[in-house]
Amino acid sequence: MTIRTVSPTADIAALDAADALAPFREKFTLPDGVIYLDGNSLGALPVDTPSRVAGVMHDEWGTGLIRSWNSADWIGAPQRVGAKLARLLGAKAHEVVVADSTSVNLYKLIVAALGAQRGRRVVLSEPGNFPTDLYMVETAAATLGAGHRLELAPRDELVSRIGDDTALVMLTHVHYKTADLFDMAAITAAAQAKGALVLWDLSHSAGAVPLALNACNADLAVGCGYKFLNGGPGAPAFLFVAERHHATLQSPLGGWMGHARPFAFVDGYEPAPGIARFLCGTPPILAVAALESGVDLHLTVDMQQVAAKSRALCELFIDLVDARCATYGVTLVGPPRGAPRGSHVSFRHPEGYAIMQALIASGVIGDFRAPDIMRFGITPLYLRFADIAAAVDVLEEVLRTGAWRAPAYQVRHAVT
């Protein structure tokens, strides 16, 4: 496809030639003929991950067998990888642990926060937050009873809705559909000033945007490992609890790995000190190894460079789509050009699902979010400016020719 000049000052080839992150593309396995714009949902496979997992399988499991819980430090993997993640999150090493799924970690921290906030019963969030976040609050409130409940407020009303009954403000830092970005420091300070704790979902932030949990005085956070962290499908999640809360927050899931003396095998539960109390079951070692490989790769990257390239790629995408596809009814969703955003771009179209299926069939892989949003992940470590231009070429062609009207593209798959 032809590489286009976007404006007299923005030559695509020159942008790629000047890209300091360009060498990282070779650190990922990317199929030929594909422009992958869905790394915000499932990150691409790092080149080093298969050998890392194979080593755990063949050497640590195959040869070491059960001895590897000690000799290969399997038992310390959740804390070890958590400490590495802490460097990406702007947290202390002993404040982050890898465990379970994002949903399970949400439940742990929601219930722990409600238990610590005696006399306060409300969890405040925004409508349109990621569904599992809201579902977990509903589930926790129903389990706890006693008037605990979820309340929703539009983001421009959130701070004014925090009251004496608000125990927890729970928000997603980067909105999963729109890429709208909350001011973490400002929201956290406003909530804490009114006596509430704040729980941040970093699933679309970790590995995508610079984070500074400690500098923002964050209380609690969760996030997944399979998006921008490239940990693989269903990768373990992580949770963060600020050190000042370690002694007062109690996990509602008292599994043996969260026990102070798990191999004493006593009948009564005694929570471990520190972040380890939020562990539950046996860690999935093969999955943690894959996640660790992705995290190690990210630790070699300057996140400020990642953020700068993300902004440039997103703004190029927005400019090109506006210039070439707006006439077909495609409109931007979320932050306008130049505004703070996460690392994905979303567009609205009444036939968004079918258009996305036609794009995927043509080798441009994004995803769809109901009711009408086409979502494109911008992953600076392996995307080129030429990829963005080529993707818009395909989008324009799909729209111009009406290729999306084919019956095959109207069929809804289980995963969109």
C-alpha positions as CSV (number, residue, x, y, z in Angstrom):
1,M,0.0,0.0,0.0
2,T,1.1,3.6,-0.7
3,I,2.6,5.5,2.2
4,R,0.8,8.8,2.2
5,T,2.0,12.2,3.3
6,V,-0.4,13.5,5.9
7,S,0.6,17.1,5.7
8,P,3.6,19.1,4.5
9,T,5.3,18.6,7.9
10,A,4.3,15.0,8.6
11,D,5.9,12.5,6.4
12,I,5.1,8.9,7.5
13,A,8.4,7.4,6.3
14,A,10.3,10.1,8.1
15,L,8.4,9.5,11.3
16,D,9.2,5.8,11.2
17,A,12.9,6.5,10.4
18,A,13.1,8.8,13.5
19,D,11.3,6.4,15.9
20,A,13.5,5.5,18.9
21,L,11.2,2.6,19.7
22,A,11.4,1.0,16.3
23,P,13.9,-1.8,17.4
24,F,11.3,-3.1,19.8
25,R,9.1,-4.4,17.0
26,E,11.6,-7.2,16.5
27,K,11.0,-8.4,20.0
28,F,7.5,-9.5,19.1
29,T,6.1,-12.3,17.0
30,L,3.8,-10.7,14.4
31,P,2.2,-12.6,11.6
32,D,2.9,-11.4,8.0
33,G,0.0,-9.5,6.3
34,V,-1.5,-8.4,9.6
35,I,-1.8,-4.9,11.1
36,Y,-2.5,-5.7,14.8
37,L,-4.6,-3.0,16.4
38,D,-6.0,-5.1,19.3
39,G,-3.0,-5.1,21.7
40,N,-5.2,-3.3,24.1
41,S,-7.3,-6.4,24.4
42,L,-4.7,-9.1,23.9
43,G,-1.0,-8.1,23.6
44,A,1.2,-9.7,20.9
45,L,3.5,-12.6,21.8
46,P,7.0,-11.5,22.9
47,V,9.7,-13.4,21.1
48,D,11.4,-14.5,24.4
49,T,8.2,-15.8,26.0
50,P,8.1,-19.3,24.4
51,S,11.6,-20.1,25.5
52,R,11.0,-18.8,29.0
53,V,7.8,-20.9,29.4
54,A,9.6,-23.9,27.8
55,G,12.4,-23.6,30.3
56,V,9.9,-23.6,33.2
57,M,8.2,-26.7,31.7
58,H,11.2,-28.8,30.7
59,D,13.8,-27.8,33.4
60,E,11.9,-26.5,36.4
61,W,8.8,-28.8,36.1
62,G,10.2,-31.7,34.0
63,T,13.5,-32.0,36.0
64,G,13.1,-30.1,39.2
65,L,9.5,-31.4,39.7
66,I,8.1,-30.4,43.1
67,R,11.5,-29.3,44.3
68,S,11.2,-26.2,42.1
69,W,8.8,-24.6,44.5
70,N,12.0,-24.0,46.5
71,S,14.9,-24.3,44.0
72,A,13.2,-22.2,41.3
73,D,11.4,-20.0,43.8
74,W,8.0,-20.8,42.4
75,I,6.6,-20.0,45.8
76,G,7.9,-16.4,45.6
77,A,6.8,-15.8,42.0
78,P,3.7,-13.7,42.9
79,Q,5.8,-11.3,45.0
80,R,8.8,-11.4,42.6
81,V,6.8,-10.4,39.5
82,G,4.7,-8.0,41.6
83,A,7.9,-6.2,42.6
84,K,8.8,-5.9,38.9
85,L,5.4,-4.6,38.1
86,A,5.7,-2.0,40.9
87,R,8.4,-0.3,38.9
88,L,5.9,0.2,36.0
89,L,3.2,1.4,38.4
90,G,5.2,3.8,40.4
91,A,4.7,1.8,43.6
92,K,7.0,0.2,46.2
93,A,8.1,-3.4,45.5
94,H,6.2,-4.8,48.5
95,E,2.9,-3.1,47.5
96,V,2.1,-5.2,44.4
97,V,1.4,-8.9,44.0
98,V,0.4,-11.0,41.0
99,A,-2.6,-13.1,41.7
100,D,-5.9,-14.5,40.3
101,S,-7.9,-12.5,37.8
102,T,-8.8,-8.8,37.7
103,S,-12.4,-9.7,38.7
104,V,-11.3,-11.7,41.7
105,N,-8.9,-9.0,42.8
106,L,-11.6,-6.4,42.5
107,Y,-13.8,-8.4,44.8
108,K,-11.1,-8.8,47.3
109,L,-10.3,-5.1,47.5
110,I,-14.0,-3.9,47.3
111,V,-14.9,-6.1,50.3
112,A,-11.7,-5.2,52.2
113,A,-12.4,-1.5,51.7
114,L,-16.0,-1.8,52.8
115,G,-15.0,-3.8,55.8
116,A,-12.5,-1.1,56.8
117,Q,-14.8,1.8,56.2
118,R,-17.2,1.2,59.2
119,G,-20.4,3.2,58.9
120,R,-20.0,3.9,55.2
121,R,-21.9,1.7,52.7
122,V,-21.7,3.2,49.3
123,V,-19.3,2.4,46.4
124,L,-19.4,5.2,43.9
125,S,-18.5,4.7,40.2
126,E,-19.6,6.0,36.8
127,P,-22.1,4.6,34.4
128,G,-20.4,2.8,31.5
129,N,-17.5,1.6,33.7
130,F,-16.3,-1.8,32.6
131,P,-19.1,-4.3,33.4
132,T,-17.1,-6.7,35.6
133,D,-16.2,-3.8,37.9
134,L,-19.8,-2.9,38.4
135,Y,-20.9,-6.5,38.7
136,M,-18.3,-7.2,41.4
137,V,-19.6,-4.3,43.5
138,E,-23.2,-5.6,43.1
139,T,-22.1,-9.0,44.1
140,A,-20.1,-7.7,47.1
141,A,-23.0,-5.5,48.2
142,A,-25.5,-8.4,48.0
143,T,-23.2,-10.6,50.0
144,L,-22.5,-8.0,52.7
145,G,-26.1,-6.7,52.9
146,A,-26.6,-4.1,55.7
147,G,-27.3,-1.3,53.2
148,H,-24.2,-1.6,51.1
149,R,-24.8,-0.5,47.5
150,L,-23.4,0.8,44.3
151,E,-24.2,4.3,43.2
152,L,-23.3,5.7,39.7
153,A,-22.6,9.3,38.8
154,P,-21.4,10.9,35.5
155,R,-17.7,11.7,35.7
156,D,-18.4,15.5,35.7
157,E,-20.5,15.0,38.9
158,L,-18.3,12.3,40.6
159,V,-16.5,14.5,43.1
160,S,-19.7,16.4,44.2
161,R,-21.4,13.0,44.8
162,I,-18.8,11.8,47.3
163,G,-20.5,12.0,50.7
164,D,-20.4,10.9,54.3
165,D,-21.7,7.5,53.3
166,T,-19.2,6.9,50.5
167,A,-16.8,4.1,51.5
168,L,-15.0,3.6,48.1
169,V,-14.7,5.4,44.8
170,M,-14.0,2.8,42.1
171,L,-12.9,4.0,38.7
172,T,-11.1,2.8,35.6
173,H,-8.1,5.0,35.0
174,V,-8.4,4.7,31.1
175,H,-11.9,4.0,29.9
176,Y,-12.1,0.7,28.1
177,K,-14.3,2.0,25.3
178,T,-13.4,5.7,24.8
179,A,-9.8,6.0,26.1
180,D,-10.9,8.9,28.3
181,L,-8.2,9.4,31.0
182,F,-9.0,10.3,34.6
183,D,-6.7,12.7,36.6
184,M,-5.7,10.1,39.2
185,A,-4.0,12.5,41.6
186,A,-7.0,15.0,41.6
187,I,-9.7,12.4,42.0
188,T,-7.8,10.5,44.7
189,A,-7.2,13.7,46.7
190,A,-10.8,14.8,46.4
191,A,-12.1,11.4,47.5
192,Q,-9.7,11.1,50.4
193,A,-10.5,14.6,51.6
194,K,-14.1,13.4,52.1
195,G,-13.0,10.2,53.9
196,A,-13.4,7.7,51.0
197,L,-10.8,5.3,49.7
198,V,-10.2,5.0,45.9
199,L,-9.8,1.8,43.9
200,W,-8.3,2.2,40.4
201,D,-8.6,-0.3,37.6
202,L,-5.4,-0.1,35.6
203,S,-6.3,-2.7,33.0
204,H,-5.9,-0.3,30.1
205,S,-3.2,1.7,31.8
206,A,-0.4,-0.6,32.9
207,G,2.2,-0.8,30.2
208,A,0.4,1.8,28.1
209,V,0.7,5.1,30.0
210,P,3.1,6.3,32.7
211,L,1.8,5.6,36.2
212,A,2.8,7.0,39.6
213,L,0.6,5.4,42.2
214,N,2.6,6.5,45.2
215,A,3.0,10.0,43.9
216,C,-0.8,10.2,43.5
217,N,-1.2,8.8,47.0
218,A,-3.3,6.0,45.6
219,D,-5.0,3.6,48.0
220,L,-5.8,0.5,45.9
221,A,-5.5,-0.7,42.3
222,V,-6.0,-3.8,40.2
223,G,-5.1,-4.6,36.6
224,C,-4.8,-7.4,34.1
225,G,-1.7,-8.9,32.6
226,Y,-2.8,-9.8,29.1
227,K,-3.3,-6.5,27.4
228,F,-0.4,-4.0,27.1
229,L,1.8,-6.1,29.4
230,N,1.8,-9.0,26.9
231,G,1.4,-11.7,29.4
232,G,-0.7,-14.0,27.2
233,P,-4.4,-14.9,27.1
234,G,-5.9,-15.2,30.6
235,A,-2.6,-14.0,32.1
236,P,-2.7,-13.5,35.9
237,A,-3.7,-10.1,37.2
238,F,-2.2,-7.9,39.8
239,L,-3.3,-5.9,42.8
240,F,-1.8,-2.9,44.6
241,V,-2.4,-2.0,48.2
242,A,-0.6,1.1,49.6
243,E,1.6,0.2,52.5
244,R,-0.3,2.3,54.9
245,H,-3.3,0.0,54.5
246,H,-1.6,-3.3,54.9
247,A,-2.4,-3.7,58.6
248,T,-6.1,-2.7,58.4
249,L,-7.4,-4.2,55.2
250,Q,-8.4,-7.9,55.3
251,S,-9.0,-10.0,52.2
252,P,-12.4,-11.8,52.2
253,L,-10.8,-14.8,50.5
254,G,-8.7,-16.5,53.2
255,G,-6.9,-19.0,51.0
256,W,-3.9,-20.9,52.3
257,M,-1.4,-18.8,50.2
258,G,-2.6,-15.7,52.1
259,H,-1.9,-17.4,55.5
260,A,0.9,-16.2,57.6
261,R,2.2,-19.8,57.9
262,P,0.8,-21.7,55.0
263,F,2.9,-24.8,55.6
264,A,2.1,-25.0,59.3
265,F,-1.3,-26.5,58.2
266,V,-3.1,-25.2,61.2
267,D,-7.0,-25.1,61.2
268,G,-7.5,-21.4,61.9
269,Y,-6.8,-18.6,59.5
270,E,-4.1,-16.0,60.3
271,P,-3.6,-13.4,57.5
272,A,0.0,-13.0,56.3
273,P,1.6,-9.6,57.0
274,G,1.8,-7.1,54.1
275,I,0.6,-7.6,50.6
276,A,0.9,-11.4,50.8
277,R,-2.5,-11.5,52.7
278,F,-4.2,-10.8,49.4
279,L,-2.9,-14.1,47.9
280,C,-5.4,-16.9,47.8
281,G,-4.8,-20.1,45.9
282,T,-1.7,-21.7,44.4
283,P,-0.1,-19.5,41.7
284,P,-0.3,-20.7,38.1
285,I,3.4,-20.9,37.5
286,L,3.4,-21.4,33.7
287,A,1.1,-18.4,33.3
288,V,3.2,-16.3,35.7
289,A,6.3,-17.1,33.8
290,A,4.7,-15.9,30.6
291,L,3.6,-12.7,32.3
292,E,7.1,-12.2,33.8
293,S,8.6,-12.3,30.3
294,G,6.3,-9.5,29.1
295,V,7.0,-7.5,32.2
296,D,10.7,-7.9,31.8
297,L,10.4,-6.6,28.3
298,H,8.6,-3.5,29.5
299,L,11.2,-2.8,32.1
300,T,13.7,-2.1,29.3
301,V,11.5,0.7,27.9
302,D,11.2,4.4,28.7
303,M,7.5,4.9,29.4
304,Q,7.8,8.5,28.6
305,Q,8.9,7.5,25.1
306,V,6.0,5.0,24.9
307,A,3.6,7.7,25.9
308,A,5.0,10.2,23.3
309,K,4.8,7.7,20.5
310,S,1.3,6.6,21.5
311,R,0.1,10.2,21.3
312,A,1.7,10.7,17.9
313,L,0.2,7.4,16.5
314,C,-3.2,8.2,18.0
315,E,-3.3,11.7,16.5
316,L,-2.2,10.4,13.1
317,F,-5.0,7.9,13.2
318,I,-7.5,10.5,14.2
319,D,-6.3,12.9,11.5
320,L,-6.4,10.4,8.7
321,V,-9.8,8.9,9.6
322,D,-11.3,12.4,9.9
323,A,-9.9,13.4,6.5
324,R,-10.7,10.2,4.6
325,C,-13.6,8.4,6.4
326,A,-15.8,11.0,8.0
327,T,-17.9,11.3,4.9
328,Y,-18.9,7.7,5.4
329,G,-20.4,8.4,8.8
330,V,-17.4,7.5,11.0
331,T,-17.1,9.7,14.1
332,L,-14.5,9.9,16.8
333,V,-15.5,8.7,20.3
334,G,-13.6,9.9,23.4
335,P,-10.9,12.5,23.8
336,P,-10.4,14.9,20.9
337,R,-7.1,15.3,19.2
338,G,-4.5,16.8,21.6
339,A,-6.4,15.9,24.8
340,P,-5.1,13.4,27.3
341,R,-6.0,9.8,26.5
342,G,-5.1,6.2,26.9
343,S,-3.5,4.2,24.1
344,H,-6.5,3.3,22.0
345,V,-8.7,5.1,19.6
346,S,-12.4,4.5,19.1
347,F,-14.8,5.5,16.3
348,R,-18.6,5.2,16.1
349,H,-20.6,3.9,13.1
350,P,-24.1,2.4,13.0
351,E,-22.6,-0.6,11.2
352,G,-19.5,-0.8,13.3
353,Y,-19.6,-4.5,13.9
354,A,-19.8,-5.5,10.2
355,I,-17.1,-2.9,9.3
356,M,-14.8,-4.4,11.9
357,Q,-15.3,-7.9,10.6
358,A,-14.5,-6.7,7.0
359,L,-11.3,-5.0,8.4
360,I,-10.3,-8.2,10.2
361,A,-10.8,-10.3,7.0
362,S,-8.5,-7.8,5.3
363,G,-5.8,-8.1,7.8
364,V,-6.5,-5.1,10.0
365,I,-7.4,-6.5,13.5
366,G,-9.2,-4.3,15.9
367,D,-12.3,-5.1,17.9
368,F,-15.9,-4.0,18.5
369,R,-17.7,-2.8,21.6
370,A,-21.5,-2.6,21.6
371,P,-23.5,-0.9,20.5
372,D,-21.6,0.8,17.7
373,I,-17.9,1.3,18.6
374,M,-14.9,0.2,16.5
375,R,-11.9,0.1,18.8
376,F,-8.3,0.2,17.7
377,G,-5.4,-0.4,20.2
378,I,-2.3,1.6,19.7
379,T,0.7,-0.4,21.0
380,P,3.9,1.7,20.4
381,L,6.4,-1.1,20.9
382,Y,5.4,-2.8,17.7
383,L,3.3,-0.4,15.6
384,R,4.8,1.8,12.9
385,F,3.4,5.0,11.6
386,A,3.1,3.2,8.2
387,D,0.9,0.6,9.8
388,I,-1.6,3.4,10.9
389,A,-1.6,4.8,7.3
390,A,-2.1,1.4,5.8
391,A,-4.9,0.6,8.2
392,V,-6.8,3.7,7.2
393,D,-6.3,2.8,3.6
394,V,-8.1,-0.5,4.3
395,L,-10.8,1.2,6.3
396,E,-11.5,3.7,3.6
397,E,-11.7,1.0,1.0
398,V,-14.1,-1.1,3.1
399,L,-16.3,2.0,3.5
400,R,-16.1,3.2,-0.1
401,T,-16.8,-0.2,-1.6
402,G,-19.4,-1.3,1.0
403,A,-17.5,-4.5,1.5
404,W,-18.9,-4.7,5.0
405,R,-22.3,-5.4,3.6
406,A,-21.4,-9.1,2.8
407,P,-23.6,-11.5,4.7
408,A,-20.6,-13.2,6.4
409,Y,-19.7,-9.9,8.2
410,Q,-23.2,-9.6,9.7
411,V,-22.9,-12.8,11.7
412,R,-22.1,-12.0,15.4
413,H,-19.3,-14.1,16.9
414,A,-19.2,-15.0,20.6
415,V,-16.3,-12.7,21.2
416,T,-16.4,-9.3,19.5
